[in-house]
Amino acid sequence: MLRECHRVARPGGRIAGYVIHTPAGLGAADERRARELGPDHVTGAALPEDLTREAGFSHVVRQDVTDQFRATVEAMLRAARRWAPELRAEQGAEEFAAGCERGEAKLVGIREGLLLRSLVTAIKR
């Protein structure tokens, strides 16, 4: 995706995006745990800012927004509990339960320091 952004951006064009990732240097057991707790493709050998530079961008800045990520997941789970009957009726009981389980798993990953969220900004050279 980053290479395609670089291809279509004009010189001097800017990109910004949020990414959920793991901290650098995790061992194999922690990487497996992060994959279990986080969204698909959460682990990777490179940090988001390194991948952005490899795609051809410069002036790459990564800002950690993990605290806001945690607060958002907690708020979504509170809302799901508050509106559980309506959401179950709309989504179906299995999908509703699975969504809540994914949210709880993300919170565990965040608390264990295995899941981070960052805002990455960059400029096309």
N, CA, C and O atoms as a printed pandas DataFrame, in Angstrom:
     atom_number atom_name residue_name chain_id  residue_number  x_coord  y_coord  z_coord
0              1         N          MET        A               1    0.820   -1.180    0.000
1              2        CA          MET        A               1    0.000    0.000    0.000
2              3         C          MET        A               1    0.872    1.255    0.000
3              4         O          MET        A               1    0.569    2.220   -0.701
4              5         N          LEU        A               2    1.952    1.247    0.781
5              6        CA          LEU        A               2    2.814    2.428    0.841
6              7         C          LEU        A               2    3.465    2.725   -0.507
7              8         O          LEU        A               2    3.610    3.887   -0.888
8              9         N          ARG        A               3    3.850    1.690   -1.215
9             10        CA          ARG        A               3    4.457    1.912   -2.536
10            11         C          ARG        A               3    3.440    2.533   -3.498
11            12         O          ARG        A               3    3.792    3.397   -4.301
12            13         N          GLU        A               4    2.192    2.098   -3.418
13            14        CA          GLU        A               4    1.153    2.666   -4.270
14            15         C          GLU        A               4    0.888    4.123   -3.888
15            16         O          GLU        A               4    0.688    4.967   -4.762
16            17         N          CYS        A               5    0.886    4.418   -2.603
17            18        CA          CYS        A               5    0.742    5.817   -2.166
18            19         C          CYS        A               5    1.877    6.652   -2.738
19            20         O          CYS        A               5    1.659    7.770   -3.206
20            21         N          HIS        A               6    3.077    6.113   -2.701
21            22        CA          HIS        A               6    4.228    6.841   -3.245
22            23         C          HIS        A               6    4.075    7.039   -4.749
23            24         O          HIS        A               6    4.402    8.103   -5.275
24            25         N          ARG        A               7    3.584    6.029   -5.430
25            26        CA          ARG        A               7    3.430    6.114   -6.890
26            27         C          ARG        A               7    2.452    7.219   -7.279
27            28         O          ARG        A               7    2.714    7.967   -8.221
28            29         N          VAL        A               8    1.338    7.334   -6.573
29            30        CA          VAL        A               8    0.297    8.279   -6.985
30            31         C          VAL        A               8    0.477    9.681   -6.398
31            32         O          VAL        A               8   -0.129   10.637   -6.880
32            33         N          ALA        A               9    1.302    9.805   -5.368
33            34        CA          ALA        A               9    1.511   11.129   -4.760
34            35         C          ALA        A               9    2.427   11.982   -5.630
35            36         O          ALA        A               9    3.346   11.478   -6.275
36            37         N          ARG        A              10    2.159   13.269   -5.633
37            38        CA          ARG        A              10    3.035   14.206   -6.329
38            39         C          ARG        A              10    4.268   14.467   -5.474
39            40         O          ARG        A              10    4.220   14.290   -4.257
40            41         N          PRO        A              11    5.367   14.884   -6.087
41            42        CA          PRO        A              11    6.528   15.281   -5.281
42            43         C          PRO        A              11    6.111   16.359   -4.274
43            44         O          PRO        A              11    5.437   17.327   -4.629
44            45         N          GLY        A              12    6.511   16.182   -3.045
45            46        CA          GLY        A              12    6.112   17.095   -1.987
46            47         C          GLY        A              12    4.782   16.725   -1.349
47            48         O          GLY        A              12    4.383   17.327   -0.352
48            49         N          GLY        A              13    4.084   15.727   -1.924
49            50        CA          GLY        A              13    2.811   15.289   -1.360
50            51         C          GLY        A              13    3.004   14.631   -0.007
51            52         O          GLY        A              13    4.046   14.035    0.266
52            53         N          ARG        A              14    2.004   14.744    0.820
53            54        CA          ARG        A              14    2.075   14.223    2.191
54            55         C          ARG        A              14    1.084   13.084    2.386
55            56         O          ARG        A              14    0.007   13.058    1.790
56            57         N          ILE        A              15    1.477   12.154    3.231
57            58        CA          ILE        A              15    0.579   11.081    3.634
58            59         C          ILE        A              15    0.531   11.046    5.162
59            60         O          ILE        A              15    1.454   11.495    5.842
60            61         N          ALA        A              16   -0.555   10.510    5.674
61            62        CA          ALA        A              16   -0.705   10.299    7.108
62            63         C          ALA        A              16   -1.616    9.109    7.301
63            64         O          ALA        A              16   -2.583    8.930    6.560
64            65         N          GLY        A              17   -1.313    8.306    8.281
65            66        CA          GLY        A              17   -2.161    7.163    8.555
66            67         C          GLY        A              17   -1.848    6.534    9.894
67            68         O          GLY        A              17   -0.744    6.659   10.425
68            69         N          TYR        A              18   -2.842    5.859   10.422
69            70        CA          TYR        A              18   -2.683    5.136   11.673
70            71         C          TYR        A              18   -2.349    3.684   11.372
71            72         O          TYR        A              18   -2.842    3.112   10.400
72            73         N          VAL        A              19   -1.510    3.092   12.212
73            74        CA          VAL        A              19   -1.133    1.692   12.050
74            75         C          VAL        A              19   -1.050    1.041   13.427
75            76         O          VAL        A              19   -0.527    1.626   14.375
76            77         N          ILE        A              20   -1.575   -0.178   13.518
77            78        CA          ILE        A              20   -1.421   -0.991   14.721
78            79         C          ILE        A              20   -0.243   -1.918   14.448
79            80         O          ILE        A              20   -0.200   -2.597   13.422
80            81         N          HIS        A              21    0.705   -1.940   15.370
81            82        CA          HIS        A              21    1.925   -2.718   15.159
82            83         C          HIS        A              21    2.459   -3.226   16.479
83            84         O          HIS        A              21    1.917   -2.927   17.543
84            85         N          THR        A              22    3.525   -3.996   16.398
85            86        CA          THR        A              22    4.178   -4.526   17.592
86            87         C          THR        A              22    5.454   -3.740   17.847
87            88         O          THR        A              22    5.988   -3.112   16.932
88            89         N          PRO        A              23    5.948   -3.768   19.077
89            90        CA          PRO        A              23    7.225   -3.115   19.342
90            91         C          PRO        A              23    8.367   -3.876   18.675
91            92         O          PRO        A              23    8.246   -5.065   18.381
92            93         N          ALA        A              24    9.461   -3.186   18.445
93            94        CA          ALA        A              24   10.639   -3.827   17.853
94            95         C          ALA        A              24   11.233   -4.834   18.826
95            96         O          ALA        A              24   11.170   -4.659   20.043
96            97         N          GLY        A              25   11.807   -5.886   18.267
97            98        CA          GLY        A              25   12.581   -6.825   19.064
98            99         C          GLY        A              25   11.798   -7.845   19.868
99           100         O          GLY        A              25   12.328   -8.395   20.833
100          101         N          LEU        A              26   10.555   -8.114   19.501
101          102        CA          LEU        A              26    9.790   -9.140   20.223
102          103         C          LEU        A              26   10.360  -10.519   19.942
103          104         O          LEU        A              26   10.819  -10.797   18.834
104          105         N          GLY        A              27   10.329  -11.375   20.944
105          106        CA          GLY        A              27   10.703  -12.765   20.752
106          107         C          GLY        A              27    9.581  -13.516   20.055
107          108         O          GLY        A              27    8.482  -12.992   19.872
108          109         N          ALA        A              28    9.872  -14.739   19.672
109          110        CA          ALA        A              28    8.904  -15.548   18.918
110          111         C          ALA        A              28    7.610  -15.765   19.701
111          112         O          ALA        A              28    6.522  -15.687   19.130
112          113         N          ALA        A              29    7.716  -16.034   20.994
113          114        CA          ALA        A              29    6.511  -16.283   21.805
114          115         C          ALA        A              29    5.649  -15.026   21.881
115          116         O          ALA        A              29    4.426  -15.111   21.770
116          117         N          ASP        A              30    6.270  -13.860   22.068
117          118        CA          ASP        A              30    5.502  -12.617   22.128
118          119         C          ASP        A              30    4.898  -12.270   20.769
119          120         O          ASP        A              30    3.797  -11.723   20.713
120          121         N          GLU        A              31    5.589  -12.573   19.683
121          122        CA          GLU        A              31    5.021  -12.337   18.349
122          123         C          GLU        A              31    3.778  -13.186   18.137
123          124         O          GLU        A              31    2.778  -12.708   17.604
124          125         N          ARG        A              32    3.840  -14.446   18.554
125          126        CA          ARG        A              32    2.656  -15.324   18.427
126          127         C          ARG        A              32    1.504  -14.768   19.255
127          128         O          ARG        A              32    0.363  -14.725   18.795
128          129         N          ARG        A              33    1.804  -14.348   20.462
129          130        CA          ARG        A              33    0.762  -13.792   21.340
130          131         C          ARG        A              33    0.161  -12.540   20.726
131          132         O          ARG        A              33   -1.057  -12.370   20.757
132          133         N          ALA        A              34    0.980  -11.660   20.168
133          134        CA          ALA        A              34    0.482  -10.436   19.527
134          135         C          ALA        A              34   -0.433  -10.777   18.356
135          136         O          ALA        A              34   -1.454  -10.118   18.161
136          137         N          ARG        A              35   -0.080  -11.799   17.570
137          138        CA          ARG        A              35   -0.941  -12.222   16.453
138          139         C          ARG        A              35   -2.282  -12.733   16.959
139          140         O          ARG        A              35   -3.315  -12.493   16.334
140          141         N          GLU        A              36   -2.271  -13.439   18.091
141          142        CA          GLU        A              36   -3.516  -13.952   18.670
142          143         C          GLU        A              36   -4.404  -12.817   19.177
143          144         O          GLU        A              36   -5.626  -12.886   19.044
144          145         N          LEU        A              37   -3.810  -11.782   19.752
145          146        CA          LEU        A              37   -4.554  -10.710   20.398
146          147         C          LEU        A              37   -4.931   -9.571   19.459
147          148         O          LEU        A              37   -5.934   -8.891   19.677
148          149         N          GLY        A              38   -4.140   -9.363   18.423
149          150        CA          GLY        A              38   -4.326   -8.191   17.574
150          151         C          GLY        A              38   -5.029   -8.494   16.272
151          152         O          GLY        A              38   -5.453   -9.622   16.022
152          153         N          PRO        A              39   -5.146   -7.463   15.439
153          154        CA          PRO        A              39   -5.750   -7.652   14.118
154          155         C          PRO        A              39   -4.830   -8.459   13.206
155          156         O          PRO        A              39   -3.654   -8.653   13.516
156          157         N          ASP        A              40   -5.365   -8.924   12.090
157          158        CA          ASP        A              40   -4.563   -9.677   11.127
158          159         C          ASP        A              40   -3.338   -8.871   10.708
159          160         O          ASP        A              40   -3.402   -7.647   10.587
160          161         N          HIS        A              41   -2.242   -9.553   10.491
161          162        CA          HIS        A              41   -1.001   -8.961    9.975
162          163         C          HIS        A              41   -0.435   -7.890   10.900
163          164         O          HIS        A              41    0.148   -6.914   10.427
164          165         N          VAL        A              42   -0.597   -8.056   12.206
165          166        CA          VAL        A              42   -0.123   -7.036   13.134
166          167         C          VAL        A              42    1.392   -7.102   13.312
167          168         O          VAL        A              42    2.011   -6.078   13.601
168          169         N          THR        A              43    1.996   -8.251   13.151
169          170        CA          THR        A              43    3.428   -8.353   13.391
170          171         C          THR        A              43    4.203   -8.167   12.102
171          172         O          THR        A              43    3.682   -8.374   11.006
172          173         N          GLY        A              44    5.428   -7.782   12.250
173          174        CA          GLY        A              44    6.307   -7.611   11.109
174          175         C          GLY        A              44    7.712   -7.320   11.587
175          176         O          GLY        A              44    7.922   -6.861   12.709
176          177         N          ALA        A              45    8.655   -7.589   10.735
177          178        CA          ALA        A              45   10.053   -7.405   11.111
178          179         C          ALA        A              45   10.439   -5.930   11.196
179          180         O          ALA        A              45   11.335   -5.569   11.959
180          181         N          ALA        A              46    9.775   -5.080   10.423
181          182        CA          ALA        A              46   10.168   -3.669   10.361
182          183         C          ALA        A              46    9.147   -2.787   11.068
183          184         O          ALA        A              46    7.961   -3.107   11.138
184          185         N          LEU        A              47    9.636   -1.681   11.584
185          186        CA          LEU        A              47    8.753   -0.679   12.180
186          187         C          LEU        A              47    8.045    0.105   11.085
187          188         O          LEU        A              47    8.554    0.190    9.967
188          189         N          PRO        A              48    6.882    0.679   11.380
189          190        CA          PRO        A              48    6.124    1.412   10.355
190          191         C          PRO        A              48    6.933    2.530    9.697
191          192         O          PRO        A              48    6.818    2.750    8.491
192          193         N          GLU        A              49    7.741    3.228   10.472
193          194        CA          GLU        A              49    8.522    4.320    9.877
194          195         C          GLU        A              49    9.597    3.794    8.930
195          196         O          GLU        A              49    9.925    4.455    7.945
196          197         N          ASP        A              50   10.149    2.615    9.214
197          198        CA          ASP        A              50   11.132    2.026    8.318
198          199         C          ASP        A              50   10.480    1.608    7.002
199          200         O          ASP        A              50   11.040    1.831    5.929
200          201         N          LEU        A              51    9.297    1.003    7.085
201          202        CA          LEU        A              51    8.578    0.610    5.868
202          203         C          LEU        A              51    8.215    1.831    5.027
203          204         O          LEU        A              51    8.256    1.780    3.798
204          205         N          THR        A              52    7.861    2.926    5.693
205          206        CA          THR        A              52    7.502    4.156    4.979
206          207         C          THR        A              52    8.712    4.714    4.247
207          208         O          THR        A              52    8.595    5.149    3.101
208          209         N          ARG        A              53    9.864    4.707    4.890
209          210        CA          ARG        A              53   11.104    5.171    4.230
210          211         C          ARG        A              53   11.459    4.263    3.059
211          212         O          ARG        A              53   11.843    4.744    1.993
212          213         N          GLU        A              54   11.332    2.942    3.254
213          214        CA          GLU        A              54   11.636    1.984    2.180
214          215         C          GLU        A              54   10.752    2.205    0.962
215          216         O          GLU        A              54   11.169    1.925   -0.162
216          217         N          ALA        A              55    9.534    2.704    1.170
217          218        CA          ALA        A              55    8.615    2.969    0.056
218          219         C          ALA        A              55    8.991    4.255   -0.685
219          220         O          ALA        A              55    8.404    4.561   -1.723
220          221         N          GLY        A              56    9.960    5.009   -0.167
221          222        CA          GLY        A              56   10.429    6.194   -0.870
222          223         C          GLY        A              56   10.055    7.525   -0.245
223          224         O          GLY        A              56   10.312    8.573   -0.838
224          225         N          PHE        A              57    9.462    7.511    0.921
225          226        CA          PHE        A              57    9.069    8.755    1.578
226          227         C          PHE        A              57   10.199    9.282    2.462
227          228         O          PHE        A              57   11.070    8.530    2.898
228          229         N          SER        A              58   10.164   10.572    2.712
229          230        CA          SER        A              58   11.134   11.202    3.599
230          231         C          SER        A              58   10.388   11.974    4.683
231          232         O          SER        A              58    9.157   12.002    4.702
232          233         N          HIS        A              59   11.130   12.589    5.568
233          234        CA          HIS        A              59   10.545   13.354    6.670
234          235         C          HIS        A              59    9.487   12.524    7.397
235          236         O          HIS        A              59    8.406   13.011    7.727
236          237         N          VAL        A              60    9.828   11.264    7.633
237          238        CA          VAL        A              60    8.895   10.330    8.261
238          239         C          VAL        A              60    8.881   10.565    9.770
239          240         O          VAL        A              60    9.926   10.612   10.420
240          241         N          VAL        A              61    7.678   10.711   10.306
241          242        CA          VAL        A              61    7.505   10.907   11.746
242          243         C          VAL        A              61    6.481    9.890   12.240
243          244         O          VAL        A              61    5.409    9.733   11.655
244          245         N          ARG        A              62    6.830    9.202   13.327
245          246        CA          ARG        A              62    5.899    8.269   13.954
246          247         C          ARG        A              62    5.584    8.789   15.350
247          248         O          ARG        A              62    6.484    9.004   16.162
248          249         N          GLN        A              63    4.296    8.989   15.619
249          250        CA          GLN        A              63    3.846    9.455   16.930
250          251         C          GLN        A              63    3.048    8.338   17.577
251          252         O          GLN        A              63    2.081    7.846   16.996
252          253         N          ASP        A              64    3.445    7.936   18.777
253          254        CA          ASP        A              64    2.738    6.882   19.496
254          255         C          ASP        A              64    1.395    7.419   19.985
255          256         O          ASP        A              64    1.340    8.440   20.671
256          257         N          VAL        A              65    0.322    6.731   19.631
257          258        CA          VAL        A              65   -1.027    7.098   20.092
258          259         C          VAL        A              65   -1.703    5.892   20.753
259          260         O          VAL        A              65   -2.923    5.737   20.697
260          261         N          THR        A              66   -0.882    5.047   21.376
261          262        CA          THR        A              66   -1.401    3.833   21.994
262          263         C          THR        A              66   -2.381    4.143   23.117
263          264         O          THR        A              66   -3.370    3.429   23.279
264          265         N          ASP        A              67   -2.128    5.193   23.895
265          266        CA          ASP        A              67   -3.059    5.537   24.980
266          267         C          ASP        A              67   -4.443    5.873   24.439
267          268         O          ASP        A              67   -5.453    5.469   25.015
268          269         N          GLN        A              68   -4.490    6.612   23.332
269          270        CA          GLN        A              68   -5.774    6.939   22.717
270          271         C          GLN        A              68   -6.422    5.686   22.132
271          272         O          GLN        A              68   -7.643    5.540   22.187
272          273         N          PHE        A              69   -5.626    4.790   21.579
273          274        CA          PHE        A              69   -6.113    3.514   21.044
274          275         C          PHE        A              69   -6.794    2.720   22.159
275          276         O          PHE        A              69   -7.908    2.226   21.983
276          277         N          ARG        A              70   -6.120    2.599   23.307
277          278        CA          ARG        A              70   -6.693    1.900   24.454
278          279         C          ARG        A              70   -8.018    2.534   24.865
279          280         O          ARG        A              70   -9.006    1.834   25.089
280          281         N          ALA        A              71   -8.033    3.860   24.962
281          282        CA          ALA        A              71   -9.263    4.559   25.371
282          283         C          ALA        A              71  -10.392    4.317   24.370
283          284         O          ALA        A              71  -11.547    4.164   24.768
284          285         N          THR        A              72  -10.074    4.283   23.095
285          286        CA          THR        A              72  -11.082    4.045   22.060
286          287         C          THR        A              72  -11.642    2.632   22.158
287          288         O          THR        A              72  -12.856    2.441   22.081
288          289         N          VAL        A              73  -10.769    1.640   22.328
289          290        CA          VAL        A              73  -11.237    0.253   22.450
290          291         C          VAL        A              73  -12.109    0.102   23.695
291          292         O          VAL        A              73  -13.145   -0.561   23.649
292          293         N          GLU        A              74  -11.693    0.715   24.810
293          294        CA          GLU        A              74  -12.503    0.658   26.026
294          295         C          GLU        A              74  -13.862    1.307   25.808
295          296         O          GLU        A              74  -14.875    0.769   26.253
296          297         N          ALA        A              75  -13.904    2.447   25.133
297          298        CA          ALA        A              75  -15.175    3.132   24.871
298          299         C          ALA        A              75  -16.074    2.291   23.962
299          300         O          ALA        A              75  -17.287    2.238   24.165
300          301         N          MET        A              76  -15.486    1.639   22.971
301          302        CA          MET        A              76  -16.281    0.787   22.084
302          303         C          MET        A              76  -16.877   -0.396   22.850
303          304         O          MET        A              76  -18.022   -0.776   22.608
304          305         N          LEU        A              77  -16.117   -0.970   23.758
305          306        CA          LEU        A              77  -16.635   -2.082   24.555
306          307         C          LEU        A              77  -17.733   -1.615   25.508
307          308         O          LEU        A              77  -18.722   -2.322   25.702
308          309         N          ARG        A              78  -17.572   -0.437   26.104
309          310        CA          ARG        A              78  -18.637    0.107   26.959
310          311         C          ARG        A              78  -19.913    0.319   26.147
311          312         O          ARG        A              78  -21.008   -0.010   26.603
312          313         N          ALA        A              79  -19.766    0.864   24.953
313          314        CA          ALA        A              79  -20.927    1.094   24.092
314          315         C          ALA        A              79  -21.573   -0.233   23.688
315          316         O          ALA        A              79  -22.798   -0.342   23.633
316          317         N          ALA        A              80  -20.747   -1.233   23.407
317          318        CA          ALA        A              80  -21.296   -2.544   23.048
318          319         C          ALA        A              80  -22.105   -3.130   24.197
319          320         O          ALA        A              80  -23.166   -3.713   23.974
320          321         N          ARG        A              81  -21.612   -2.979   25.427
321          322        CA          ARG        A              81  -22.371   -3.477   26.584
322          323         C          ARG        A              81  -23.669   -2.684   26.750
323          324         O          ARG        A              81  -24.723   -3.248   27.045
324          325         N          ARG        A              82  -23.574   -1.379   26.558
325          326        CA          ARG        A              82  -24.752   -0.509   26.734
326          327         C          ARG        A              82  -25.843   -0.835   25.712
327          328         O          ARG        A              82  -27.030   -0.844   26.038
328          329         N          TRP        A              83  -25.427   -1.100   24.481
329          330        CA          TRP        A              83  -26.372   -1.323   23.392
330          331         C          TRP        A              83  -26.434   -2.792   22.969
331          332         O          TRP        A              83  -26.815   -3.100   21.840
332          333         N          ALA        A              84  -26.061   -3.694   23.872
333          334        CA          ALA        A              84  -25.973   -5.121   23.543
334          335         C          ALA        A              84  -27.245   -5.696   22.911
335          336         O          ALA        A              84  -27.147   -6.366   21.883
336          337         N          PRO        A              85  -28.413   -5.466   23.471
337          338        CA          PRO        A              85  -29.606   -6.079   22.842
338          339         C          PRO        A              85  -29.813   -5.615   21.392
339          340         O          PRO        A              85  -30.112   -6.418   20.509
340          341         N          GLU        A              86  -29.652   -4.327   21.172
341          342        CA          GLU        A              86  -29.849   -3.796   19.816
342          343         C          GLU        A              86  -28.766   -4.304   18.852
343          344         O          GLU        A              86  -29.061   -4.652   17.708
344          345         N          LEU        A              87  -27.521   -4.344   19.319
345          346        CA          LEU        A              87  -26.428   -4.804   18.460
346          347         C          LEU        A              87  -26.545   -6.291   18.147
347          348         O          LEU        A              87  -26.292   -6.711   17.018
348          349         N          ARG        A              88  -26.926   -7.088   19.142
349          350        CA          ARG        A              88  -27.134   -8.519   18.883
350          351         C          ARG        A              88  -28.222   -8.727   17.832
351          352         O          ARG        A              88  -28.078   -9.568   16.945
352          353         N          ALA        A              89  -29.306   -7.965   17.933
353          354        CA          ALA        A              89  -30.397   -8.082   16.970
354          355         C          ALA        A              89  -29.937   -7.691   15.566
355          356         O          ALA        A              89  -30.330   -8.320   14.584
356          357         N          GLU        A              90  -29.115   -6.665   15.474
357          358        CA          GLU        A              90  -28.643   -6.168   14.172
358          359         C          GLU        A              90  -27.539   -7.052   13.583
359          360         O          GLU        A              90  -27.565   -7.383   12.397
360          361         N          GLN        A              91  -26.579   -7.426   14.418
361          362        CA          GLN        A              91  -25.405   -8.153   13.921
362          363         C          GLN        A              91  -25.558   -9.663   13.985
363          364         O          GLN        A              91  -24.907  -10.389   13.233
364          365         N          GLY        A              92  -26.403  -10.131   14.865
365          366        CA          GLY        A              92  -26.475  -11.554   15.166
366          367         C          GLY        A              92  -25.617  -11.830   16.396
367          368         O          GLY        A              92  -24.601  -11.174   16.622
368          369         N          ALA        A              93  -26.043  -12.805   17.178
369          370        CA          ALA        A              93  -25.384  -13.086   18.457
370          371         C          ALA        A              93  -23.928  -13.488   18.288
371          372         O          ALA        A              93  -23.075  -13.066   19.069
372          373         N          GLU        A              94  -23.632  -14.301   17.274
373          374        CA          GLU        A              94  -22.250  -14.774   17.083
374          375         C          GLU        A              94  -21.322  -13.634   16.687
375          376         O          GLU        A              94  -20.229  -13.508   17.240
376          377         N          GLU        A              95  -21.739  -12.807   15.745
377          378        CA          GLU        A              95  -20.896  -11.696   15.303
378          379         C          GLU        A              95  -20.695  -10.686   16.427
379          380         O          GLU        A              95  -19.598  -10.156   16.605
380          381         N          PHE        A              96  -21.749  -10.426   17.178
381          382        CA          PHE        A              96  -21.635   -9.506   18.308
382          383         C          PHE        A              96  -20.626  -10.034   19.324
383          384         O          PHE        A              96  -19.750   -9.292   19.768
384          385         N          ALA        A              97  -20.741  -11.302   19.693
385          386        CA          ALA        A              97  -19.831  -11.906   20.664
386          387         C          ALA        A              97  -18.394  -11.898   20.157
387          388         O          ALA        A              97  -17.464  -11.617   20.913
388          389         N          ALA        A              98  -18.218  -12.207   18.881
389          390        CA          ALA        A              98  -16.871  -12.218   18.304
390          391         C          ALA        A              98  -16.252  -10.815   18.335
391          392         O          ALA        A              98  -15.065  -10.664   18.625
392          393         N          GLY        A              99  -17.046   -9.807   18.040
393          394        CA          GLY        A              99  -16.543   -8.439   18.088
394          395         C          GLY        A              99  -16.108   -8.030   19.484
395          396         O          GLY        A              99  -15.073   -7.387   19.657
396          397         N          CYS        A             100  -16.893   -8.401   20.467
397          398        CA          CYS        A             100  -16.532   -8.102   21.862
398          399         C          CYS        A             100  -15.262   -8.851   22.260
399          400         O          CYS        A             100  -14.400   -8.295   22.940
400          401         N          GLU        A             101  -15.146  -10.103   21.841
401          402        CA          GLU        A             101  -13.936  -10.884   22.148
402          403         C          GLU        A             101  -12.703  -10.254   21.511
403          404         O          GLU        A             101  -11.646  -10.191   22.139
404          405         N          ARG        A             102  -12.831   -9.786   20.262
405          406        CA          ARG        A             102  -11.689   -9.125   19.605
406          407         C          ARG        A             102  -11.293   -7.866   20.357
407          408         O          ARG        A             102  -10.105   -7.592   20.527
408          409         N          GLY        A             103  -12.278   -7.097   20.807
409          410        CA          GLY        A             103  -11.985   -5.890   21.570
410          411         C          GLY        A             103  -11.278   -6.201   22.873
411          412         O          GLY        A             103  -10.291   -5.551   23.217
412          413         N          GLU        A             104  -11.772   -7.186   23.598
413          414        CA          GLU        A             104  -11.130   -7.574   24.865
414          415         C          GLU        A             104   -9.711   -8.072   24.617
415          416         O          GLU        A             104   -8.806   -7.775   25.396
416          417         N          ALA        A             105   -9.508   -8.825   23.543
417          418        CA          ALA        A             105   -8.173   -9.322   23.220
418          419         C          ALA        A             105   -7.223   -8.163   22.908
419          420         O          ALA        A             105   -6.072   -8.173   23.343
420          421         N          LYS        A             106   -7.694   -7.178   22.167
421          422        CA          LYS        A             106   -6.856   -6.011   21.880
422          423         C          LYS        A             106   -6.438   -5.320   23.169
423          424         O          LYS        A             106   -5.283   -4.921   23.316
424          425         N          LEU        A             107   -7.370   -5.180   24.099
425          426        CA          LEU        A             107   -7.029   -4.542   25.380
426          427         C          LEU        A             107   -5.939   -5.313   26.111
427          428         O          LEU        A             107   -5.027   -4.709   26.675
428          429         N          VAL        A             108   -6.020   -6.627   26.108
429          430        CA          VAL        A             108   -4.978   -7.442   26.735
430          431         C          VAL        A             108   -3.640   -7.172   26.048
431          432         O          VAL        A             108   -2.625   -6.972   26.715
432          433         N          GLY        A             109   -3.642   -7.167   24.720
433          434        CA          GLY        A             109   -2.408   -6.913   23.967
434          435         C          GLY        A             109   -1.821   -5.545   24.253
435          436         O          GLY        A             109   -0.604   -5.396   24.361
436          437         N          ILE        A             110   -2.681   -4.545   24.374
437          438        CA          ILE        A             110   -2.217   -3.189   24.688
438          439         C          ILE        A             110   -1.621   -3.175   26.091
439          440         O          ILE        A             110   -0.525   -2.651   26.293
440          441         N          ARG        A             111   -2.323   -3.737   27.049
441          442        CA          ARG        A             111   -1.851   -3.735   28.442
442          443         C          ARG        A             111   -0.544   -4.505   28.602
443          444         O          ARG        A             111    0.296   -4.144   29.427
444          445         N          GLU        A             112   -0.370   -5.568   27.812
445          446        CA          GLU        A             112    0.862   -6.357   27.883
446          447         C          GLU        A             112    1.997   -5.726   27.078
447          448         O          GLU        A             112    3.113   -6.247   27.068
448          449         N          GLY        A             113    1.719   -4.612   26.406
449          450        CA          GLY        A             113    2.759   -3.942   25.627
450          451         C          GLY        A             113    3.077   -4.615   24.303
451          452         O          GLY        A             113    4.126   -4.360   23.711
452          453         N          LEU        A             114    2.178   -5.474   23.837
453          454        CA          LEU        A             114    2.397   -6.199   22.585
454          455         C          LEU        A             114    1.759   -5.513   21.385
455          456         O          LEU        A             114    2.159   -5.762   20.247
456          457         N          LEU        A             115    0.777   -4.656   21.622
457          458        CA          LEU        A             115    0.098   -3.940   20.540
458          459         C          LEU        A             115    0.263   -2.443   20.756
459          460         O          LEU        A             115   -0.049   -1.911   21.821
460          461         N          LEU        A             116    0.753   -1.788   19.738
461          462        CA          LEU        A             116    0.924   -0.336   19.744
462          463         C          LEU        A             116    0.118    0.251   18.599
463          464         O          LEU        A             116   -0.200   -0.439   17.631
464          465         N          ARG        A             117   -0.209    1.524   18.718
465          466        CA          ARG        A             117   -0.819    2.234   17.593
466          467         C          ARG        A             117   -0.048    3.530   17.413
467          468         O          ARG        A             117    0.262    4.232   18.376
468          469         N          SER        A             118    0.253    3.829   16.158
469          470        CA          SER        A             118    1.023    5.015   15.845
470          471         C          SER        A             118    0.388    5.768   14.690
471          472         O          SER        A             118   -0.271    5.188   13.827
472          473         N          LEU        A             119    0.606    7.077   14.699
473          474        CA          LEU        A             119    0.275    7.933   13.570
474          475         C          LEU        A             119    1.586    8.171   12.827
475          476         O          LEU        A             119    2.557    8.668   13.398
476          477         N          VAL        A             120    1.598    7.811   11.551
477          478        CA          VAL        A             120    2.809    7.984   10.738
478          479         C          VAL        A             120    2.508    9.034    9.670
479          480         O          VAL        A             120    1.504    8.951    8.962
480          481         N          THR        A             121    3.396   10.022    9.571
481          482        CA          THR        A             121    3.281   11.050    8.532
482          483         C          THR        A             121    4.576   11.069    7.726
483          484         O          THR        A             121    5.643   10.739    8.244
484          485         N          ALA        A             122    4.477   11.455    6.458
485          486        CA          ALA        A             122    5.658   11.471    5.592
486          487         C          ALA        A             122    5.407   12.349    4.371
487          488         O          ALA        A             122    4.274   12.727    4.075
488          489         N          ILE        A             123    6.491   12.661    3.676
489          490        CA          ILE        A             123    6.442   13.476    2.465
490          491         C          ILE        A             123    7.121   12.708    1.338
491          492         O          ILE        A             123    8.146   12.060    1.551
492          493         N          LYS        A             124    6.543   12.783    0.131
493          494        CA          LYS        A             124    7.160   12.156   -1.027
494          495         C          LYS        A             124    8.354   12.985   -1.447
495          496         O          LYS        A             124    8.258   14.206   -1.572
496          497         N          ARG        A             125    9.461   12.335   -1.661
497          498        CA          ARG        A             125   10.691   13.019   -2.095
498          499         C          ARG        A             125   10.511   13.625   -3.457
499          500         O          ARG        A             125   11.436   14.240   -3.986
